[in-house]
Amino acid sequence: LSEVDLVSKALLTRPNLEAVARETDLDLRAQTPQEMEQLITGLQKRVAVAGGRDQIFNISYADPDRIKARDVVSALLNAFMESSLGAQGDDADMTERALALEIEDHERRLEQAEEALADFKTRNLGYMPDDGTDYYTRLQTALAEVEEAERQIRLVRQKRDVIARQLEGEEPVFGLMPSTPA
């Protein structure tokens, strides 16, 4: 529905129109309940709501008495404003409930994020920085350990190569032959 339709529906409710008829003494024109019904139906047909651009509406009513037409439009406007102001209290309650729900949602999402973080830390315990050490310090320590391991590998390879040459007989082996007494 467009804004004009919404305003028309809010403005032209039966309780509003009955209140406008009483306030402007239009109800004095009706002597019977059927005439009152015709008066209310006539009000609904003769009140026009137009506009809606930038929430500015044009409310018009046609009546042979110019002052009566002005009074009807004024009463309609007052009724609309009063219903809007009355709804603001409801809107405040609704807004408060909506904010409470929003806060609950944020709290729930925060708890889920905290649980996910705790789970991540548990799964990646070995990769997480220790207390008092940062990533750069741990990286330097790891690089030093790699360098030490590579040094150990070089020493083991050198020993292997020496043993291999000794087995091939390239170099004399000392201490393996029994010594002869002099």
Phi and psi in degrees as a GROMACS rama.xvg file:
@    title "Ramachandran Plot"
@    xaxis  label "Phi"
@    yaxis  label "Psi"
@TYPE xy
-80.1373  167.222  SER-2
-60.933  -38.3528  GLU-3
-62.3854  -42.5681  VAL-4
-63.838  -41.8265  ASP-5
-63.8429  -44.0285  LEU-6
-64.6912  -42.2857  VAL-7
-59.9865  -45.6125  SER-8
-63.8726  -40.7578  LYS-9
-68.9602  -35.9161  ALA-10
-78.5595  -36.9306  LEU-11
-100.632  31.8344  LEU-12
-73.3038  153.826  THR-13
-58.5757  -45.3685  ARG-14
-60.7424  -38.7971  PRO-15
-62.8657  -47.0198  ASN-16
-66.055  -37.2924  LEU-17
-65.0283  -40.7281  GLU-18
-65.3303  -39.8939  ALA-19
-64.4309  -42.0118  VAL-20
-61.9719  -41.2705  ALA-21
-69.0877  -42.2861  ARG-22
-66.3541  -34.5973  GLU-23
-98.5973  6.52948  THR-24
63.5389  19.1764  ASP-25
-66.655  -27.1851  LEU-26
-64.8623  -17.568  ASP-27
-71.6511  -17.818  LEU-28
-76.4655  -17.7911  ARG-29
-101.992  129.918  ALA-30
-102.061  -25.4597  GLN-31
-123.54  164.632  THR-32
-60.8068  -33.1409  PRO-33
-66.895  -40.5245  GLN-34
-66.0911  -36.8629  GLU-35
-64.3587  -40.0699  MET-36
-62.9753  -42.7122  GLU-37
-64.2962  -37.8806  GLN-38
-62.7859  -46.8273  LEU-39
-64.2889  -43.4324  ILE-40
-63.3477  -40.5883  THR-41
-63.4638  -39.4503  GLY-42
-60.7838  -45.267  LEU-43
-60.008  -37.1099  GLN-44
-77.5335  -34.2012  LYS-45
-92.0548  -12.0677  ARG-46
-85.7075  128.45  VAL-47
-121.389  136.188  ALA-48
-117.058  125.633  VAL-49
-134.527  172.469  ALA-50
94.9543  -130.833  GLY-51
102.312  -7.35929  GLY-52
-77.265  129.062  ARG-53
57.5304  31.0634  ASP-54
56.926  35.3359  GLN-55
-112.537  124.034  ILE-56
-119.679  150.394  PHE-57
-110.102  117.394  ASN-58
-108.647  124.437  ILE-59
-130.917  153.843  SER-60
-146.901  133.641  TYR-61
-101.944  128.353  ALA-62
-149.959  147.362  ASP-63
-60.047  -29.935  PRO-64
-94.0488  114.582  ASP-65
-60.3202  -42.0312  ARG-66
-66.7564  -38.5077  ILE-67
-64.7819  -39.7286  LYS-68
-62.7672  -43.6278  ALA-69
-62.5311  -43.1795  ARG-70
-63.4356  -38.8307  ASP-71
-64.1267  -45.9956  VAL-72
-63.4068  -41.7464  VAL-73
-63.1787  -44.0557  SER-74
-63.8868  -40.1726  ALA-75
-62.0008  -43.9876  LEU-76
-63.3235  -43.7324  LEU-77
-62.3345  -43.3337  ASN-78
-62.6981  -40.7613  ALA-79
-65.1362  -43.6022  PHE-80
-64.7823  -42.8189  MET-81
-63.3051  -40.7337  GLU-82
-68.1847  -34.2368  SER-83
-67.7709  -43.5229  SER-84
-66.9456  -38.6008  LEU-85
-64.9342  -35.7749  GLY-86
-71.915  -21.2482  ALA-87
-64.6627  -34.1664  GLN-88
-63.089  -43.4146  GLY-89
-63.9607  -40.2181  ASP-90
-62.5235  -37.8953  ASP-91
-64.7996  -42.896  ALA-92
-63.6023  -42.9945  ASP-93
-63.9572  -41.3388  MET-94
-63.2402  -41.8179  THR-95
-62.4556  -43.4804  GLU-96
-64.2675  -40.6541  ARG-97
-64.039  -41.0885  ALA-98
-65.7739  -39.1066  LEU-99
-62.228  -42.7303  ALA-100
-63.8248  -39.3863  LEU-101
-64.5196  -40.8074  GLU-102
-64.1994  -44.0517  ILE-103
-59.1121  -42.0634  GLU-104
-62.7655  -43.6071  ASP-105
-65.2313  -39.77  HIS-106
-62.7528  -43.9192  GLU-107
-61.3036  -44.2171  ARG-108
-66.9367  -35.6681  ARG-109
-64.2464  -44.1256  LEU-110
-61.3216  -41.2979  GLU-111
-63.353  -40.6779  GLN-112
-66.319  -40.0685  ALA-113
-64.9296  -39.7582  GLU-114
-64.8113  -41.5018  GLU-115
-63.7002  -39.6514  ALA-116
-64.9042  -44.3169  LEU-117
-62.1185  -41.4884  ALA-118
-63.0353  -43.3646  ASP-119
-60.6499  -45.4743  PHE-120
-62.7306  -38.2249  LYS-121
-66.2955  -45.2083  THR-122
-67.0482  -30.2561  ARG-123
-114.777  36.3212  ASN-124
-57.7559  -41.5283  LEU-125
-69.2309  -18.4884  GLY-126
-99.7616  -10.989  TYR-127
-78.8753  145.411  MET-128
-65.3411  142.806  PRO-129
-77.0439  166.655  ASP-130
-66.219  129.439  ASP-131
86.7762  -10.5754  GLY-132
-119.466  144.104  THR-133
-104.33  178.964  ASP-134
-60.3834  -43.2265  TYR-135
-63.0871  -42.0369  TYR-136
-63.9278  -44.2525  THR-137
-64.8184  -37.0526  ARG-138
-63.4414  -44.2704  LEU-139
-62.1568  -41.0475  GLN-140
-62.7085  -44.4156  THR-141
-63.8269  -41.6966  ALA-142
-64.0762  -38.3827  LEU-143
-65.4504  -39.2082  ALA-144
-64.8831  -39.6243  GLU-145
-63.5257  -43.6323  VAL-146
-62.0054  -41.4007  GLU-147
-65.0255  -40.5088  GLU-148
-64.0523  -41.8826  ALA-149
-64.0439  -37.6373  GLU-150
-63.5342  -43.5966  ARG-151
-62.0298  -40.6681  GLN-152
-62.2837  -42.8956  ILE-153
-61.3147  -43.0547  ARG-154
-63.2809  -43.624  LEU-155
-63.8619  -40.5909  VAL-156
-64.7042  -41.1836  ARG-157
-61.9948  -44.0928  GLN-158
-62.5956  -40.6708  LYS-159
-60.9645  -45.3738  ARG-160
-63.7853  -39.5796  ASP-161
-62.7865  -45.1596  VAL-162
-64.8127  -39.3289  ILE-163
-63.6186  -42.1026  ALA-164
-66.5735  -37.317  ARG-165
-65.358  -38.4029  GLN-166
-67.2437  -32.9767  LEU-167
-78.9277  -11.4156  GLU-168
87.1959  16.9842  GLY-169
-73.1026  -36.5667  GLU-170
-118.665  147.371  GLU-171
-66.9192  147.679  PRO-172
-103.086  119.437  VAL-173
-98.8624  138.378  PHE-174
89.1679  -1.27856  GLY-175
-96.3456  -26.7614  LEU-176
-89.4237  144.351  MET-177
-69.1737  140.237  PRO-178
-84.0924  142.784  SER-179
-93.3329  142.451  THR-180
-69.536  142.968  PRO-181
